[in-house]
Amino acid sequence: MNIHKMQVLKELSVKNGPLCVGLDTDPSYIPQNILEKYSSPAQAVLAYNKAIIDRVSQKNLACCCKVQIAYYEAMGLEGMQVYSQTLKMVRDSGLIAISDIKRGDIGATSDAYAKAHFTGDFETDIITINPYMGFDTLQPFTKYSTADKGGKGAFVLLCTSNPGMVDIEHQELKSGGLLLEHVGDEIERIGKEWQSEYPEQTCGIFGAVVGATQEADANYLRNKYSNTFFLIPGYGAQGGAARIAATLLKEAGGTVNSSRGILCAWKKSEKCQNKVLTLDDLAQAAEDASLAAKQDLLAAFASL
């Protein structure tokens, strides 16, 4: 019996394919004529999210949805209500909900963040954590990893997909190696410690965020951290190729996020040209893009 959400996600990534649908849903991604049908932009976002979640979960096109909190914070209090509702819809669909919150702070504050996002109105399955204030920032989140606390997990930022990652993550330490390697070693250590206590689990409570934009990094980090499950951003709209993402799916596996490539797929869809669009048109384009991404990733992985 699976007790940990990261383990559930790993198994879903094999069953449904590795695609993670990013619900970074900005109102600007929705045509004006559709926005006008709802009482507010936030309600239009909620309707679009629901349509996408229903389609990708019912057709097994993805293993999880990643919800980036910033887009919902930008819509104010109503946006945060939509954030909460979106997480619930993802979890109710049978997919894993990843909250992209990138929290990381000193002990008492991290305790509050863990409580806020692993219980209550904003409860999720897995979060993202920024470890660069020190490894003590990670500890409060481990309290929710046990079965009686919901088996929660986290993806720790390791090697991100943005160009500026070299400014910090690639800095060399006086003790030797890169800063990101110091982080990766700690993620692996915590993972092995967890697995020693729960041998039925095939991955640790912490995974790592590793972008699909730099091929050399992808090859090196996948080989170095062969026991760590990856959350892989950068595929699609950020320019990351399927072959790089597929490299990161080797060994312990991972899930590959696509956000704008799915949310804005209607803009490139031939079916959506020269017509007055409906929400169903947008959702169909998102479904088609999800299927294409899943097939692209699986084909790239099979060719390795």
N, C-alpha and C positions, 0 to 999 in steps of 0.2 A: 504494500500500500504506500503510495507516494505521500510523503508528509511535507515536502518542501516545494515551494512554487518554482524554484529554478529547475528542479528535477522534472516537474510537470512540463515546464516550457521546453526543456531539452527533448522530452519525449514527443511533445506536440510538433516540434520542428522536424522531427523525423516522419511523423504521421502525415502532417499537413503540408510539409515543405517549409523552408526557412524564412519565408517572407514575414516581416513585421510591417504592418500598415501604420504609418505615422499620421496621427490625427492632430496635426499642427494647424488646425483649421481657422484660418483668418477669414473674416467676412468678405474681404476683397477677392477671395477665390470664388465667390458665388456671384453670378450675374445679377445686375440690379433688378431686373424684372422678377427674379425669384425672391430676392431679399424683400421686395415690396409686399410679398404675399404674407409675411410674418410680422408679428407685433414688434419685433426688434431684430437687429442683426444676430444677437446671441441665440434667439429662438430658431433662426434660419440655420445657424451652425449646428444646433442640436439636431434638427431634422436631417441635415446632411450627414452628420456623424452616424445617426441611427440607420439611415439607409445603407451606408457603407458597411457598418458592423454587421447588419443583417445579411447582406450579400456575401461578404467574405467568410463569415462563420458558417453559414448554411451550405456553402459550396467548398468548404475546407481549403480556401485559397491562402490562408495565413495561419500562423501559430499564435500571434499576439498583436496587440495594438499598442503603440507608444503615444502617450498623450503629453504634449509639451505644455506645461502649465502657463508659460508666459503669454500665450495667445489668449488664454482665458482670463488671466489677471488683467490684460489690457482692455477687457470688456467690462471691468468693474465687478460689482457684487453679483449681477445677473450672470456674468461670464463665469464666475466661480461656481454658481449653482449648476450651470451647464457642464462645467468640468466634473463636478461630483456626479451628475447624471450620466455623463459619458463613461466614466469609470465603471459605474454600476452596470451599464448596458454591455460593456465589454466583458465583464466578469460573468454576468448572467448568460452571455452567449456561449460560454465554455472556452473562450480564449483567455489568455493571460493578459492582464493589464499592467503595462509598464508606465509609471509616472516619471516623466523626464523633468526632474526638479533640481538636480545638481546641487543638493544641499551639502554642507560640510562646515562645521563650526565647533567651538569648544564644547566640552562635555554637557553642561546643563542645557545649552541651546540645542545641541544635537538630540538630547533626550526629548525635547519638545518637538523637534522636527519629526523624530521617529514616531512619537505618539500621534502627531497630526496626520501623518500620511499612511500609517499602518493601522489606524483605528478611526472610528468616527465618520464624519461627513465625507472625508477625502480618502477613505480607505482604498488601498490599491494592493497589488500582489508584489510588485518589484519596483524599486526606485533607482534613480541614478544618484551617485554621490561624488563629490569633488574632494579628493584626499589631500589636496596640497596645503592644508593647514596642519597636517600631521596625522599620523595613523590613529591617534586617540580619538579623532573625529569619527572613526568608523565604529568604534565599540558600542555606542548606544543602540545602533541599528541591529546588532546581533541579538539583542534581547528578544526580538520578535521572530527569530528564526526557528524556534521550537514549535512542535505541533500544537501545543496548547495556546500558542500565541499567533497561530495562523500560518506558520512556516514561511514567513516573508523573506525576500531576498533583495539583493542590490547589485547593480552594475557600477563598478568603480572606474572613473575616468583614467585611462591609461595612455592611449595614443589617439587623440581626437582627429577629426577629419578636416579641420580648418587650417589654412596656411600658417597662421600665427602660433600653431602648436610648437613650432621649433623654438620660439622665444623662451619657453620654460621647459616643456617636456623633454626636449632634446639637449638640455644643458648637461655638461659633464660634471660629475661630482669629484671632489678632491679625493675621496676614497676609491674612485674608479667607477667606470660605467656611466650610463646616462640616468638622469633623474627618473625617467619613465621606467627604467629597469628596476630601480629601487622600489617603485610602486608595484610593478608586476610581481616581483619576488614576494612581497607581502601578501598580495592577493592569493598567490599559489600556496603560501604557507598557511593562511587561514583556511583555504579550501581543503588542503590535506589534513589539517587538524579536524575539520568538520567530518570529513569522510572516514577518518579513523574511528570516530564515535558512532557514525551511521554508515556502516559498510554497504548497506543496500542502496545507498545513493551513489550515483556515478558522476556527480558534479558538486562543487562546493556551494556554500550559501552566497558567495560573492562571485560574480562574473566580471569581465572587463570590457570597457568600451574601447574598441579598436577600429579606426576609420579605414575605409576601403579606397582611399585616394592616393596612398603612397605604396607602390608595389614592393619596394625593398623593405619597408617597415613591416608590411603584411607577412612576407615570407619569414622574416627574422622572428617576429613576435609569435607567429603560430608555432614555429619550431621550438622556441624557447619556453613557451607556456602551453605545452601540449595538453595539460589537464584542466585548463580554464575555458569555460563557456564564454563566447564573445557576443556582445551587442555591437553590430557593425553598421555605423552610419556612413553616409557619403556616396552610397550607390545611387545612380540615377541622376537627379537634378544637380547634385554637387560634383558630378563628373567621374565618380568611381565606377570602374568597369566590373562587369560580372566576373571576369577571370580573377580579379583581385579579391572580390568578395568570396568567391569559391575557394580561394586559397585559405582564407580565414575560417572557412567552414570545416576544414580538415581536423583531424585529431578529435578534440573534445566537442567540436561543433559550435554552432552559433545561430543567431537570427539576424537577418539583413533588413535594415529599415529603409523604406521609401515613403516619403511624405508628399512633397509637391508633385512628384511624378504620378501619383495616384489622385491626389486631391484636385489637381489642375489638368487631369488627363483630357477632360472635355474640350480644352482649348486646342488640342491637336487631333481630336477624333473627327474623322470624316463624317460620322453619323450626326455630329453636332454642328455641322456647318450649314449656313444659310437657312436657319429655322429659329423659331421662337422656342427657347429651351425651357424644359421643365426640370424639376428636381430629379425625376426619374431618369432623364437623359444624363444628368451629371453622375448619378449613381451607377448607371450602366457603363459609362465611360470609365469610372473608377474600378468597377468590377473587371472590365476588359483589361485595364492596365495592370491590375493585381494578378490576373491570370498570366498575362504576358511576362510580368516580372518573375513570377514563380517558375514558369517554364524556362526563362532565360537563366535563372540561377541554377536550376537543377541540371540544365544542359551543360553549363560551364563546369559544374562540379563533376558531372559524369565524364567530362573530357580530360580531367586532370590525370 
